[in-house]
Amino acid sequence: MDINESNEVYGRITRVINELKMSRQSVTIFKVVELTGIDQFIVFRYFYEKGLLRGK
């Protein structure tokens, strides 16, 4: 298990994403980074691994 994939970090990202979805706001990497303060690369990797990235 990677140190960046700890339950605490991924748990915070998941909570913020769920809060944004419940309030019907758009979920973006930048918004999650702003709300959590977690490094942008870690948030990007979370989105990539969970299949949350969408192309236009």
Backbone bond lengths (Angstrom), bond angles and torsions (degrees), N, CA, C in turn:
res aa  C-N    CA-C-N  psi(-1)  N-CA   C-N-CA  omega(-1)  CA-C   N-CA-C  phi
1 M - - - 1.464 - - 1.525 109.37 -
2 D 1.306 115.76 129.72 1.457 122.20 179.70 1.531 109.48 -72.18
3 I 1.328 115.81 146.27 1.470 119.40 -179.46 1.532 110.86 -63.44
4 N 1.328 117.87 -30.59 1.458 120.88 179.34 1.519 111.85 -73.65
5 E 1.318 116.70 -13.84 1.452 121.01 -176.79 1.531 110.96 -99.56
6 S 1.324 115.86 24.56 1.456 119.30 -179.27 1.521 110.62 -64.94
7 N 1.304 116.05 155.28 1.459 120.77 -178.52 1.523 111.71 -59.01
8 E 1.330 116.70 -37.09 1.464 120.18 -177.12 1.526 111.69 -65.35
9 V 1.321 117.51 -47.53 1.465 121.47 -177.67 1.519 110.18 -67.53
10 Y 1.334 117.37 -50.62 1.462 120.20 -178.83 1.524 110.68 -67.19
11 G 1.311 117.81 -30.84 1.461 121.52 176.72 1.517 111.60 -65.13
12 R 1.333 116.46 -41.32 1.470 120.32 178.30 1.519 110.71 -64.70
13 I 1.339 116.10 -42.51 1.468 119.59 179.24 1.523 110.00 -63.04
14 T 1.328 117.07 -44.88 1.464 121.71 -179.77 1.522 111.21 -61.37
15 R 1.339 117.12 -42.42 1.466 120.75 179.55 1.526 111.44 -61.99
16 V 1.325 116.50 -44.31 1.469 120.20 -179.22 1.524 110.23 -64.87
17 I 1.334 117.12 -42.68 1.466 120.41 178.74 1.523 110.13 -61.23
18 N 1.328 116.97 -44.11 1.470 120.12 179.05 1.522 111.98 -63.67
19 E 1.333 117.28 -39.52 1.468 120.54 177.95 1.529 110.85 -63.63
20 L 1.327 116.62 -41.56 1.466 119.81 178.61 1.525 110.91 -64.59
21 K 1.323 116.93 -41.59 1.464 120.52 179.52 1.526 110.88 -64.80
22 M 1.333 117.35 -41.11 1.463 120.94 -178.73 1.526 111.35 -66.60
23 S 1.319 117.33 -33.02 1.462 120.03 178.53 1.531 111.41 -90.13
24 R 1.321 116.32 10.00 1.476 124.41 176.46 1.523 113.03 57.36
25 Q 1.336 115.91 37.34 1.461 121.04 174.99 1.521 108.69 -99.94
26 S 1.320 115.91 158.78 1.460 119.04 178.81 1.528 109.70 -71.27
27 V 1.313 115.15 141.76 1.462 121.16 -179.81 1.520 107.61 -101.70
28 T 1.326 116.24 110.60 1.460 120.95 178.78 1.520 109.02 -125.40
29 I 1.323 115.31 157.40 1.467 119.97 178.09 1.521 109.53 -59.18
30 F 1.339 116.41 -42.79 1.467 120.24 -176.36 1.517 111.76 -64.24
31 K 1.326 116.86 -39.70 1.463 120.50 179.92 1.526 110.53 -67.30
32 V 1.340 117.02 -40.83 1.470 120.85 178.96 1.518 110.29 -65.43
33 V 1.333 117.33 -41.28 1.471 120.94 177.84 1.522 109.90 -61.46
34 E 1.329 116.49 -43.98 1.469 121.41 -178.92 1.526 111.13 -62.57
35 L 1.334 117.16 -42.15 1.465 120.69 -175.93 1.527 113.64 -78.76
36 T 1.333 117.61 -28.14 1.466 119.88 -176.96 1.517 112.79 -99.39
37 G 1.324 117.00 -29.54 1.460 119.97 -175.49 1.515 112.48 78.10
38 I 1.329 117.13 11.04 1.457 122.11 179.98 1.523 108.24 -85.25
39 D 1.330 116.29 147.41 1.463 122.12 -178.66 1.525 111.54 -52.36
40 Q 1.320 116.12 139.90 1.462 122.33 -174.92 1.528 112.05 -61.69
41 F 1.328 117.51 -35.67 1.459 120.17 -179.53 1.525 111.51 -65.58
42 I 1.316 116.73 -39.03 1.472 120.82 179.56 1.522 109.89 -65.95
43 V 1.336 116.91 -42.39 1.461 120.52 178.51 1.525 110.10 -65.24
44 F 1.347 116.91 -41.62 1.458 120.04 177.68 1.525 110.24 -60.34
45 R 1.325 117.55 -44.12 1.471 121.04 -179.85 1.520 110.81 -62.95
46 Y 1.330 117.01 -38.44 1.468 120.98 177.09 1.532 109.72 -60.45
47 F 1.349 116.59 -48.60 1.471 121.13 179.13 1.527 110.21 -59.84
48 Y 1.331 116.51 -42.74 1.465 121.08 -177.91 1.526 110.86 -64.59
49 E 1.330 116.78 -47.32 1.468 121.23 -177.71 1.525 112.14 -66.54
50 K 1.315 117.35 -33.55 1.466 121.34 -177.97 1.522 112.57 -88.52
51 G 1.336 117.05 -1.82 1.466 120.61 178.82 1.519 113.83 72.93
52 L 1.327 117.06 31.79 1.467 121.01 -177.59 1.514 113.51 -94.17
53 L 1.329 117.63 -3.56 1.466 120.39 179.71 1.517 109.12 -81.18
54 R 1.314 115.14 135.82 1.468 120.13 -179.45 1.508 109.43 -127.73
55 G 1.317 116.39 133.59 1.466 121.34 177.24 1.514 109.67 -93.03
56 K 1.295 115.17 159.01 1.470 119.72 179.32 1.508 110.09 -94.76
